[in-house]
Amino acid sequence: MLAGKGVLALAVAAMLTLAACGDGEPHLMNLQATGDGPDEFAILPPKPLQLPEDLKALPAPTLGGSNLTDPNPEADIALALGGRLREGTGVPAGDSAIVNHASRYGRAAAIRPELAAADLEYRRDNKGRILERLFNVNTYFKAYKRESLNKHAELGKWRQRGVRTVSAPPP
């Protein structure tokens, strides 16, 4: 009788230990740094220092403000692609027409937070089994398998309908 209670107590202790290992937000991809070194993807080198032609044209320094040498990846990409960002939108100024055309049937202003909340709920529902979480197994592809697209089947479907697929390799 005592041995049965000991096994039961051990099982309850093991379950509590496993329950304490979980955290709030599920991570399906398990992309964590394995070493003690820096994360090379988190480092953005500053732009080179340049002496402006007119020193009076420099902006006044503000506490916590940006610097002329601070990287701005979105603006840099837009500039490299031949455009510039519209202020406050994150959309290159030359792309206004395509954004308006794409949103001609309406668009949700808060689509990013809505999708992030829906994705978090989906990941909480599909975060893997106990041993997968315990041994840090990647469950991303298993969780999103129903959402993925089979590119070969999709290409075959469109070719069967007679649609030209010029960017795909020939059959």
C-alpha positions, 0 to 999 in steps of 0.5 A: 500500500505504501509503495503505491502511494510512493509511486503516485507521489513520484508521478505527481512530482514528475508532472509538476516538474514538467508543467513548470518547464513550460513558458507563456509563448510557444516557440515552434521553430526553436531558433536559439543561440547555442553558444555564449557569443554574440548573435551576428544577426542582431548586429547592424553596423552603423553608417560611416561618419561623414562631415556635412558641407554645412554644420548648421544643417545638422539636426539638434541632438535629442535624448533617445533620438536617432542619429544620422549614422543609425541604420534604417533598413526599411528606408535603405531597402526602399532607396536601393530599389529606387524609391523612398518611404512615405512618412509613417506608412512603411510603404515606398512613395513610388508604390502608392499606386500598387498599394491602392490597387491591392486594397481596392476591395478594402483592407483591415488597418490592424491586420498585423496585430490581428494575424499575430494574435491568431498565430499566437493562438494557433501556436498555443493550440499546436505547440507539440507533445510533452516529449517534443517540448521537453527535448526542444524538437522543432514542431513548426512544419508539423503544426503548419502542414495543413497550411502549406502549399504543395508547389508541384501539385499547384503547378500541375493544376494551373498547367492543366487549366492551360495557364502559362507558367513562364517562371516555372521550369518546363514540364 
